[in-house]
Amino acid sequence: MTHIISGLGTGGAEVSLLRLMEGSPSLRSGAVVISLRDHGTIGARIESAGVPVVSLGLTGRPTLGALWRLRRHVQVGKPEVLQGWMYHGNLAAVAAGALGAPQTPVVWNIRHSVHDLDHEKPATARVIRLCALLSRRPARIIYNSRVSASLHASMGFSTDRAVIIANGFDTETFRPSSAARAAVRGALGIGLDIPLVGMVARYHPVKDHRTFLEAAARLAGTVADIQYLLAGSGVDDTNAELSSWIRELGLEGRIRLLGETSEIPRLMAALDVLGSSSVTEGFPNVVGEAMSAGVPCAVTDVGDSAWLVEGTGRIVPPRDSYALAAAIGELLAMPVDGRRALGEAARARIEREFALQSVMRRYEELYAELAPRGLA
């Protein structure tokens, strides 16, 4: 089994691949991960799970040398399935199959909800259009959300190959923990009874940090002691734009910018509410992780967020700081026991519908169907 992915930074697709490799002996047996760019932040962890990682070192357009190396790796590895991840990885999987293993079934994994190609970078839009033209090549196209599958169908992607496998969550790693709650809050100087709201997302326009901060400012005027915790790649004190917004909105002293961190499970357990202000999503990992940790969520109605939360939190329109502030405020205003019960319902939903073990079984069954001799 060979996985080909655009890169191995900390993102939803990369973390999902890591979880599959760490969690399933059959999925990692004989597996190889090929990163078109570098090892990033996830590569070493995949290797620690016993799965070799090959980096092609691409920094821009694909080169003949990189294609040759990709072809060689596929020919030597003789995988029974080629699994692409994200648009560039999907195209690379098709190319690798055509050049080095023409009889090997190719599977695509699409984890993005594209509402309008005009909002994408021109190069990304061209890649998506090319994927649509080639979408009858793969044996299966895996989407992690129903909305994503529908949107891609409207752009011309083949529908008879579509399979929906939602993200899975490790309910042992992400779980309520009074010890983690106390430790994180103690380290940050936040009392156990202080309302703490979090946002965990890389710094990118689609995550819409501005709307979250505007909602935070509105809440600060009504909840005197409220505090905020923001984490993710680019979400730190070196981010000049983010820092200027915090000053402009009068949020100094209320917000901790933690940047990219491996402590997300402990941070989730310390929160009272998680907020998500994304303007587009597929199936948001951080929302499921917060729910698994017993934290109610207030999220924008994008991608499959509403399906994921379903009655255990609040859903608001995107780009509406008034609605997001009201939703978070409503959750914080609940009695402690009521909010705890909502968090318990959120965790129960993850355990029932989106546990990692059930998702891994879906992948195992799909690969076994395409490669009946078993995974290479």
VEXDREN-2710 file (C-alpha; in Angstrom, 1 decimal):
% VEXDREN-2710
k/r/px/py/pz
1/MET/0.0/0.0/0.0
2/THR/1.5/3.3/-1.0
3/HIS/0.1/6.7/0.1
4/ILE/1.0/9.8/-1.9
5/ILE/0.3/13.1/-0.2
6/SER/1.0/16.7/-1.0
7/GLY/3.0/17.3/2.2
8/LEU/3.1/16.3/5.8
9/GLY/2.5/19.5/7.7
10/THR/-0.1/19.6/10.5
11/GLY/-3.5/19.6/8.7
12/GLY/-6.7/17.5/8.6
13/ALA/-5.6/15.2/5.8
14/GLU/-2.1/14.6/7.3
15/VAL/-3.4/13.9/10.8
16/SER/-6.0/11.6/9.4
17/LEU/-3.3/9.6/7.5
18/LEU/-1.2/9.5/10.7
19/ARG/-4.2/8.2/12.7
20/LEU/-4.7/5.4/10.2
21/MET/-1.0/4.4/10.3
22/GLU/-0.8/4.5/14.1
23/GLY/-4.1/2.8/14.7
24/SER/-4.4/-0.1/12.3
25/PRO/-1.7/-2.8/12.1
26/SER/-3.2/-4.0/8.8
27/LEU/-3.2/-0.6/7.2
28/ARG/0.4/0.1/8.2
29/SER/1.7/-3.4/7.3
30/GLY/3.9/-2.9/4.2
31/ALA/2.7/0.7/3.8
32/VAL/4.9/3.5/2.4
33/VAL/4.1/7.2/2.5
34/ILE/5.4/9.4/-0.2
35/SER/5.3/13.2/0.5
36/LEU/5.6/15.4/-2.6
37/ARG/7.3/18.0/-0.5
38/ASP/9.1/17.1/2.8
39/HIS/8.6/15.3/6.1
40/GLY/6.9/18.3/7.6
41/THR/5.7/17.9/11.2
42/ILE/3.9/14.6/10.7
43/GLY/6.5/12.6/8.9
44/ALA/8.6/11.6/11.9
45/ARG/5.5/10.4/13.7
46/ILE/4.5/8.2/10.8
47/GLU/8.0/6.7/10.8
48/SER/7.7/6.1/14.5
49/ALA/4.6/4.0/13.8
50/GLY/6.8/1.8/11.6
51/VAL/5.9/3.2/8.2
52/PRO/8.7/4.5/5.9
53/VAL/8.3/8.0/4.6
54/VAL/9.9/9.2/1.3
55/SER/10.1/12.9/0.6
56/LEU/10.5/14.1/-3.1
57/GLY/11.4/17.6/-2.1
58/LEU/9.2/19.5/-4.5
59/THR/8.9/23.2/-3.8
60/GLY/7.0/24.3/-6.9
61/ARG/5.9/22.7/-10.1
62/PRO/6.6/19.0/-10.6
63/THR/9.9/18.2/-12.3
64/LEU/10.9/15.3/-14.5
65/GLY/13.3/14.1/-11.8
66/ALA/10.6/14.0/-9.2
67/LEU/8.3/12.1/-11.5
68/TRP/11.1/9.6/-12.2
69/ARG/11.7/9.1/-8.5
70/LEU/8.0/8.7/-7.9
71/ARG/7.8/6.1/-10.7
72/ARG/10.8/4.2/-9.3
73/HIS/9.4/4.0/-5.8
74/VAL/6.1/2.7/-7.1
75/GLN/7.8/0.1/-9.3
76/VAL/10.1/-1.1/-6.5
77/GLY/7.3/-1.2/-3.9
78/LYS/4.8/-3.0/-6.1
79/PRO/1.8/-1.7/-4.0
80/GLU/-1.6/-3.4/-4.4
81/VAL/-3.3/0.0/-4.0
82/LEU/-2.1/3.6/-4.7
83/GLN/-3.8/6.0/-2.4
84/GLY/-3.6/9.7/-3.2
85/TRP/-4.4/12.4/-0.6
86/MET/-5.6/15.9/-1.5
87/TYR/-5.6/17.3/-5.1
88/HIS/-1.9/17.3/-5.8
89/GLY/-1.4/13.9/-4.2
90/ASN/-4.3/12.5/-6.2
91/LEU/-2.9/13.7/-9.5
92/ALA/0.5/12.3/-8.5
93/ALA/-1.1/8.9/-7.7
94/VAL/-2.7/8.8/-11.2
95/ALA/0.7/9.7/-12.7
96/ALA/2.5/7.1/-10.6
97/GLY/0.0/4.4/-11.6
98/ALA/0.2/5.2/-15.3
99/LEU/4.0/5.4/-15.3
100/GLY/5.0/2.6/-12.9
101/ALA/2.0/0.4/-12.1
102/PRO/-0.7/0.6/-14.7
103/GLN/-2.6/-2.4/-13.3
104/THR/-2.7/-1.0/-9.7
105/PRO/-6.0/0.4/-8.5
106/VAL/-5.8/4.1/-7.6
107/VAL/-7.9/5.7/-4.8
108/TRP/-8.3/9.4/-4.3
109/ASN/-9.0/11.1/-1.0
110/ILE/-10.6/14.5/-1.2
111/ARG/-11.0/16.5/2.0
112/HIS/-11.9/19.9/0.9
113/SER/-15.3/21.6/0.2
114/VAL/-15.0/23.9/-2.8
115/HIS/-18.0/26.3/-3.1
116/ASP/-16.5/28.5/-5.8
117/LEU/-13.3/28.0/-7.8
118/ASP/-13.0/31.8/-8.1
119/HIS/-12.1/31.9/-4.4
120/GLU/-9.3/29.4/-4.8
121/LYS/-5.7/30.3/-5.9
122/PRO/-5.5/30.2/-9.7
123/ALA/-3.0/27.3/-9.6
124/THR/-5.2/25.3/-7.2
125/ALA/-8.3/26.0/-9.3
126/ARG/-6.4/24.6/-12.4
127/VAL/-5.5/21.4/-10.4
128/ILE/-9.1/20.9/-9.3
129/ARG/-10.4/21.3/-12.8
130/LEU/-7.8/18.8/-14.0
131/CYS/-8.8/16.4/-11.3
132/ALA/-12.4/16.7/-12.5
133/LEU/-11.4/15.7/-16.0
134/LEU/-9.4/12.7/-14.7
135/SER/-11.9/11.6/-12.1
136/ARG/-12.9/8.5/-13.9
137/ARG/-9.4/7.2/-13.6
138/PRO/-9.4/6.3/-9.9
139/ALA/-11.2/3.1/-8.8
140/ARG/-12.7/5.0/-5.8
141/ILE/-12.9/8.7/-4.7
142/ILE/-13.1/8.9/-0.9
143/TYR/-14.7/12.1/0.5
144/ASN/-14.7/12.8/4.2
145/SER/-18.0/14.7/4.0
146/ARG/-21.3/14.5/2.3
147/VAL/-21.2/18.2/1.4
148/SER/-17.8/17.8/-0.2
149/ALA/-19.0/14.9/-2.4
150/SER/-22.0/16.9/-3.5
151/LEU/-20.0/20.0/-4.3
152/HIS/-17.4/18.0/-6.3
153/ALA/-20.1/16.3/-8.3
154/SER/-21.4/19.7/-9.3
155/MET/-18.0/20.5/-10.7
156/GLY/-17.9/17.4/-12.9
157/PHE/-16.3/14.8/-10.6
158/SER/-17.4/11.2/-11.3
159/THR/-20.2/10.2/-9.0
160/ASP/-20.2/6.5/-9.5
161/ARG/-16.8/6.1/-7.8
162/ALA/-17.7/8.2/-4.7
163/VAL/-17.4/6.8/-1.2
164/ILE/-17.9/8.8/2.0
165/ILE/-15.7/7.9/5.0
166/ALA/-15.9/10.5/7.7
167/ASN/-13.0/11.4/9.9
168/GLY/-12.5/9.2/12.9
169/PHE/-11.5/10.3/16.4
170/ASP/-9.3/8.7/19.0
171/THR/-11.6/8.8/22.0
172/GLU/-8.8/7.6/24.3
173/THR/-6.5/10.5/23.4
174/PHE/-9.3/13.1/23.3
175/ARG/-11.3/12.7/26.5
176/PRO/-12.5/14.8/29.4
177/SER/-9.7/15.2/32.0
178/SER/-9.9/17.2/35.2
179/ALA/-6.2/16.8/35.6
180/ALA/-5.4/18.3/32.2
181/ARG/-8.0/21.1/32.7
182/ALA/-6.3/22.1/36.0
183/ALA/-2.7/21.7/34.6
184/VAL/-3.3/23.8/31.4
185/ARG/-5.2/26.5/33.2
186/GLY/-2.6/26.6/35.9
187/ALA/0.2/27.0/33.4
188/LEU/-1.7/29.8/31.6
189/GLY/-2.7/31.5/34.8
190/ILE/-6.5/31.0/34.3
191/GLY/-8.6/29.9/37.2
192/LEU/-10.7/26.8/37.1
193/ASP/-14.0/28.8/37.2
194/ILE/-13.0/31.3/34.5
195/PRO/-14.9/30.9/31.2
196/LEU/-12.4/29.7/28.6
197/VAL/-13.2/29.6/24.9
198/GLY/-10.9/28.1/22.3
199/MET/-10.3/28.2/18.6
200/VAL/-7.9/25.6/17.1
201/ALA/-7.1/26.3/13.4
202/ARG/-4.2/27.1/11.2
203/TYR/-3.9/30.8/10.2
204/HIS/-5.6/30.9/6.8
205/PRO/-8.4/33.0/5.3
206/VAL/-10.9/30.1/5.2
207/LYS/-10.6/29.8/9.0
208/ASP/-11.8/33.4/9.4
209/HIS/-10.0/34.4/12.6
210/ARG/-11.2/37.9/12.2
211/THR/-14.9/36.9/12.7
212/PHE/-13.9/34.8/15.8
213/LEU/-12.1/37.8/17.3
214/GLU/-15.0/40.1/16.6
215/ALA/-17.3/37.6/18.4
216/ALA/-14.7/37.5/21.2
217/ALA/-14.8/41.2/21.6
218/ARG/-18.6/41.3/21.7
219/LEU/-18.6/38.6/24.4
220/ALA/-15.9/40.5/26.4
221/GLY/-18.4/43.3/26.9
222/THR/-20.9/41.0/28.5
223/VAL/-18.8/38.3/30.2
224/ALA/-16.4/40.2/32.3
225/ASP/-13.8/37.5/33.1
226/ILE/-13.9/35.6/29.8
227/GLN/-10.6/34.3/28.4
228/TYR/-9.6/32.9/25.0
229/LEU/-7.1/30.3/23.8
230/LEU/-6.1/30.2/20.2
231/ALA/-3.7/27.5/18.7
232/GLY/-2.6/26.5/15.3
233/SER/0.1/27.0/12.7
234/GLY/0.8/30.8/12.3
235/VAL/-1.4/31.6/15.4
236/ASP/1.3/33.2/17.6
237/ASP/2.8/36.5/18.7
238/THR/4.8/36.8/15.5
239/ASN/1.6/37.1/13.4
240/ALA/1.5/40.9/12.9
241/GLU/-2.0/40.9/11.4
242/LEU/-3.5/38.8/14.2
243/SER/-1.8/40.9/16.8
244/SER/-3.1/44.1/15.3
245/TRP/-6.6/42.8/15.3
246/ILE/-6.3/41.9/18.9
247/ARG/-5.2/45.4/19.8
248/GLU/-7.9/47.0/17.6
249/LEU/-10.6/45.0/19.3
250/GLY/-9.4/45.6/22.8
251/LEU/-8.6/42.0/23.5
252/GLU/-5.1/42.4/25.0
253/GLY/-4.9/40.3/28.2
254/ARG/-7.7/38.0/27.2
255/ILE/-6.2/35.9/24.5
256/ARG/-3.3/33.4/24.6
257/LEU/-1.8/32.6/21.2
258/LEU/-0.1/29.2/21.5
259/GLY/0.9/28.6/17.9
260/GLU/1.3/25.1/16.6
261/THR/1.5/22.6/19.4
262/SER/1.3/18.9/20.1
263/GLU/-0.7/19.5/23.3
264/ILE/-4.1/19.8/21.6
265/PRO/-5.7/16.9/23.6
266/ARG/-4.8/18.6/26.9
267/LEU/-5.9/22.0/25.6
268/MET/-9.3/20.7/24.5
269/ALA/-9.9/19.3/28.0
270/ALA/-9.3/22.7/29.5
271/LEU/-12.0/24.5/27.5
272/ASP/-15.6/25.3/28.3
273/VAL/-16.5/25.9/24.7
274/LEU/-14.8/25.5/21.3
275/GLY/-15.6/28.0/18.6
276/SER/-15.2/27.5/14.9
277/SER/-15.6/30.4/12.5
278/SER/-14.6/28.7/9.2
279/VAL/-16.1/29.9/6.0
280/THR/-15.5/26.5/4.4
281/GLU/-14.8/23.1/5.7
282/GLY/-15.1/19.4/4.8
283/PHE/-15.4/17.5/8.0
284/PRO/-13.6/19.5/10.8
285/ASN/-11.2/17.4/12.9
286/VAL/-10.9/20.0/15.7
287/VAL/-14.7/20.0/16.3
288/GLY/-14.8/16.2/16.6
289/GLU/-11.8/16.3/18.9
290/ALA/-13.4/18.9/21.2
291/MET/-16.6/16.9/21.2
292/SER/-14.7/13.7/22.1
293/ALA/-13.1/15.7/25.0
294/GLY/-16.7/16.6/26.2
295/VAL/-16.6/20.2/25.1
296/PRO/-19.7/21.8/23.5
297/CYS/-19.0/23.6/20.2
298/ALA/-20.4/26.6/18.5
299/VAL/-19.6/26.3/14.8
300/THR/-20.4/27.8/11.4
301/ASP/-22.8/25.9/9.1
302/VAL/-20.2/24.9/6.6
303/GLY/-19.2/21.5/5.3
304/ASP/-20.5/18.7/7.5
305/SER/-20.1/20.7/10.7
306/ALA/-23.9/20.7/11.4
307/TRP/-24.1/17.0/10.8
308/LEU/-21.2/16.4/13.1
309/VAL/-22.4/18.5/16.0
310/GLU/-26.1/17.6/15.6
311/GLY/-27.9/18.7/18.7
312/THR/-24.8/18.8/21.0
313/GLY/-23.8/22.4/20.4
314/ARG/-24.8/25.5/18.3
315/ILE/-24.8/26.2/14.6
316/VAL/-24.5/29.7/13.1
317/PRO/-24.1/31.2/9.7
318/PRO/-20.5/31.9/8.5
319/ARG/-19.1/35.5/8.6
320/ASP/-21.6/36.5/11.3
321/SER/-19.8/37.6/14.5
322/TYR/-23.0/38.6/16.2
323/ALA/-24.5/35.0/15.8
324/LEU/-21.2/33.4/16.8
325/ALA/-21.0/35.5/19.9
326/ALA/-24.6/34.8/20.8
327/ALA/-24.1/31.0/20.4
328/ILE/-20.9/30.9/22.5
329/GLY/-22.6/33.2/25.1
330/GLU/-25.6/30.9/25.2
331/LEU/-23.4/27.9/25.9
332/LEU/-21.4/29.7/28.6
333/ALA/-24.6/30.9/30.3
334/MET/-25.9/27.3/30.8
335/PRO/-25.6/25.9/34.4
336/VAL/-22.4/24.0/34.8
337/ASP/-24.2/20.7/35.0
338/GLY/-26.2/21.5/31.9
339/ARG/-23.1/22.3/29.9
340/ARG/-21.4/19.2/31.2
341/ALA/-24.4/17.1/30.1
342/LEU/-24.2/18.7/26.6
343/GLY/-20.5/17.8/26.5
344/GLU/-21.3/14.3/27.5
345/ALA/-23.8/14.0/24.7
346/ALA/-21.2/15.3/22.3
347/ARG/-18.7/12.7/23.4
348/ALA/-21.3/10.0/23.2
349/ARG/-22.1/11.0/19.6
350/ILE/-18.4/10.7/18.6
351/GLU/-18.2/7.3/20.3
352/ARG/-21.3/6.1/18.6
353/GLU/-20.8/7.5/15.0
354/PHE/-17.3/8.6/14.5
355/ALA/-14.9/6.5/16.6
356/LEU/-11.5/5.9/14.9
357/GLN/-11.9/2.1/15.0
358/SER/-15.0/2.1/12.9
359/VAL/-13.4/4.4/10.4
360/MET/-10.3/2.3/10.1
361/ARG/-12.5/-0.7/9.4
362/ARG/-14.1/1.2/6.5
363/TYR/-10.6/1.8/5.0
364/GLU/-9.6/-1.8/5.5
365/GLU/-12.7/-3.1/3.8
366/LEU/-12.3/-0.7/0.9
367/TYR/-8.7/-1.7/0.3
368/ALA/-9.5/-5.4/0.7
369/GLU/-12.2/-5.0/-1.9
370/LEU/-9.8/-3.4/-4.4
371/ALA/-6.9/-5.7/-3.6
372/PRO/-8.5/-9.1/-2.6
373/ARG/-5.0/-10.7/-2.0
374/GLY/-4.7/-8.3/1.0
375/LEU/-2.8/-5.2/1.7
376/ALA/0.8/-5.2/0.4
END
